[in-house]
Amino acid sequence: MEQEPLHSGAPGASMSVAIERALLRALSQEWSQLNRDRFRGALRAPVFGLSGPVGRRGTNLGTWAAVGRTLQIDRDFALKAEWTAVREVLLHEMAHQFVDETYSLRDETPHGPTFQAVCARFGIDGRASSVPGTGAANPDSGGATPKIVERVRKLLALATSANQHEAEAAMNAAQALLLRYNLDAMGTSGTRIECRTLGEPGLRHSEEEKLLASIVTKHFFVKAIWIRVYLQDRSAWGTVLEVCGTHENVEMSAYVHHFLQETTVRLWEQHGAGHTRTSLARFRAGAYLGFFQKLAEQATKHASTGLVWVGDAAVDEVFEQRHPRVRTVRSAGFRRDSDFHSGKTAGRQIVLHRPIAAGSSSGAPLQIEKKGG
């Protein structure tokens, strides 16, 4: 049975044979890893193909055809979209493949209850249209803004005060409010867990980027991981940071990630440190470490009042479903020169301010219904 395809729409030209072969090889490698990690090796490798021309995205982002055992991805989409979106479309078609080769269905639509159950089991977006992970409504758009977001916005606005003590107090109060909110919301049914990429994908990531990732992971109620992505413009594999959590926490971590990247460049320019990329990297590493230590000290104060965050089981469940094989890689550390120490001093003076803003992160969110919700 040929499965009903995903639908999209968009823009035309030709792809070189070498790029196309590399792209098909990447799709095959991604399929193999997903088959091992998500489906426990239950699927047999299909024939991979690309459909449609470059420059004019077709109505079908992906299709699985039982006759000929062919799995196709739209050519323009596979070449130009973020790889995380390409992966979700590939997973969607793999779910069709799993249903088709595991069950003998006769009176059920392609996106019927069996398919939806398989998607829920393997943590896959089961919607029949749009790019998976990008079509869900933003919980903050339309209707009333959640009270927690409004209150944090007001507190962070106060953090723009020229008085350092007042600014610090406002930021500290915002953190305490978020901590209380997360402790109260833990275990609430119907919560949607959101996964999103932050920053730019690259062949490798520097120590300061890893420190920035540790800040959002440790202090902003999300789980984070460096995931493998294919860089179509380089025909090579790289990585990008993915965070998972509730919508409010993902929004906050995305804001913090962007805010710190911009703020550390501005501080580096103000401090008149060296003018090389290496100088900026070391200054940033120091600044991130200084800010991390400052947040850790505030967390200790919150703990003394009984506010201790131990994680969210719902987020853990989604994270482990998406990333069943996680390995830890040790960092080499950073050279602690004058740029690093200047950055560390500056980092301890950073105060988060300005309201949480939608669209502050790079990746489109993938929203996943919490089990039991």
C-alpha positions, 0 to 999 in steps of 0.5 A: 500500500502506498502511503499518503504523503506529507504536504507542503508548498514553495520554490526552482533549478538543478542539483549536481550529481555529486551533491545529490549522491552525497545527499542520498548517502546522508539520508541512508546514514540517517535512516540507519541510525534512526532504525537502530535508535528508534526502531531497534533495527526492526526495519529493512533498508528501502530504496532511497530517492529524491523527488521533484526539482531543486527550486520548486518544493513539491506538495509531497515532502516525503513518501513511502511506497510499499511497491518497490519499497521506495522512500523518497524525500522532496529534493528541494526540501532535502537540500535547503531545509534544516536537517532536523526538519528533514529528519522528522520527515524521514521519521514520519515515512519510516513510521509508514514503513513500519506499519506497512511491513508489520501489520496487515491493514485493510480498512484503515487510512494511512494516518489512522489509529495504528499509524498514530499509535506507532508514532506515539510509541516511537516519539514521531510527529504523526501529523499528515501535513506541513513540516513536522515540528513546525506547524503546531500553534504557539501557546503564547499566540492568540488569547491570554499570555500565560501569567508566568510569562507576563510576570517574568517579563515585568521582572526582567524589564526591571533588570534594565535599571542603572542601579546594579543592586536593583537590576541584580535583585530583579533578575534574581526574583525572576529566577526564583519565580521561574523555579517556583513555577516549574516546581508547581507545574511538575506533573501537570497533565496535558503539558506539551514538551517542546524540542528546538535547536539553538545557535548555528550548526557547525563541523565542530563547536568551541569551548565557549559554545559548550559553556553556553550550553551548560548555562541553559541546561543547568539553570533554565529547566531544559535538557540539552544535547549536541545532535548530529546534523548533515550540513547540505552546503558542505556535504559533511556531518556536523552538530547543533545544540538541541534543547527540550522542555516545556514551551516557557522554559524553551523560550527562556533558554532560547532568549538567554542563549541569544542574549548572552551571545550578543552581550559577550561581544558587546562587553568584549568590545567595551573592555578593549581586549585583543581584536582577534577571534581567539581573543573573543573566544577566550573572553567569551569563555571567561564571561560564560563561566563567570555568569554560570558561577553567579547563577550557581550562587543564586541557586544555592540561595534559593535552595536555602529557602527550600526551592530545589529543582530535581528535573521533570520526568515528562521531559526526561521521558521525551528526551530519552525517547528521542536520544536513547544512546547518549554519550558524554564527551569531555572538553579540553578546557580553555587557556586561562589568559588575560582575556579569559580572566577579563571575561570572567570578571565581566561575566559576573556583572551580566544581568539578564534583562529585556522581556522574553521575546518569541522568535529569539531562537534559530530552530523551529520547535517540535512540540510533543504531547506529554504522555497521559496528557 
